[in-house]
């Protein structure tokens, strides 16, 4: 059994408050042949500058260090791609470093940028992520992505991540879904929701108006996961500007929004799910020691944790993050979340690992309507809306950019600028996309706090990025 020492369970403490000042993103698509990767990164940085009424040159004059995330050199056929981007952005000879943690790369890039500011090394940092996934066929791309698994032990058994998640989906379905067809339909509802929200997002790669039946009838990739249960392979870039308080105030003096406080925490777990050892569940602030006493009775086989049905890295990332930021219960303290829906099943697994629902009860988050912008059962606002961007299933999974994109999406709600950013007719035309006649403002009204989860592999690395309006903190001296 894994045992934690008091040193390992120390709550991380930022040496000074850290703020996200602005952010930006490019268009996302399966292929963008008319733009080089550098141009997509320039698009993201230009947008970030524009949101605070600055020119890119003015914004760049504040940047002290830069952190770049992209998952795979194979896709862009360029080693040290971060050096190319750094050069094209005109930031030489400032210090820079590249980050790679699989699907969590975007979140890990933010983690490094935040730590640089928190430590005092830099007062203003750039976190930029991108992925170029259109220069190889889809089957080759899936193979390259699967190389992030343990190539000695896992790759020969499945060789694409859908295969790995299919095993977890089968196990979860048997134990917590009780092999009911209704659980398969609940998974499909996630896809319908995320593709549907993507219709309101001009940046999104895969906006679709689909039904549960469409998802269930889509081609099987690895049973029970079908094509519409799976995330996208996308091209695009996203960035965030991270600062100390003094610099954040200076940068936003002419902006219509104020900077938001940011915390990032991280955790990991072995690449090989079959080697994940049974252990006591580390409890979150909204859980009690007696909560899971009868878990094995209610869900036979469900008392072995983390097994194939949970992500210890997600659990530990929020275990640290909630305590850093003062979150007692995500359902009450957060106004929205962006979760790493690589597959519909991973979305449900994450609900439980981060404490939105207890273990075994993740499906209720969807079935209750709490995860929607507007609860389809009541017509009232959802209790904790998730993935309004469209997530990885509807918006994009340009891997290095994903965690940054989702963090930016959360920030846009706290800034009360979601409709301005996503409803802009000029942006829809610039991206050669038709704004739907039924376009809907998905701004979460009064949003003050939110979180984005960035997740790698089958949970080998996970980051939790928590954002808060500085006038609505949950913890003094956080």
Secondary structure, 3 states (H helix, E strand, C coil): CCCCCCCCCCCCCCCCCCEEEEEEECCCECCCCCCCHHHHHHHHHHHHHHHCCCCHHHHHCCCCEEEEECCCHHHHCCCCHHHHHHHHCCCCCCEEEEECCHHHHHHHHHHHHHHHHHHCCCCEEEEEEEECCCCCCHHHHHHHHHCCCCCCCCHHHCCCHHHHHHHHHHHHHHHCCCCCHHHHHHHHHHHHHHHHHHCCCCCCCCCCCCCHHHHHHCCEEECCEEHHHECCCCEEEEEEEEECHHHHHHHCCCCCCCCEEEEEEEEECCCCHHHCCCCCCCCCCCCCCCCCCCHHHHCCCCCCCCCCCCCHHHHHHHHHHHHHHCCCCHHHHCCEEECCCCEHHHHHHHHHHCCCCCCCCCHHHHHCCCCCCECCCCCCECCCEECCCCHHHHCCCCHHHHHHHHHHHHHHHHCCCHHHHHCCHHHHHHCCCCCCCCCCCCCCCCCCEEEEEEECCCCCEEEEEEEEECCCCCCCCC
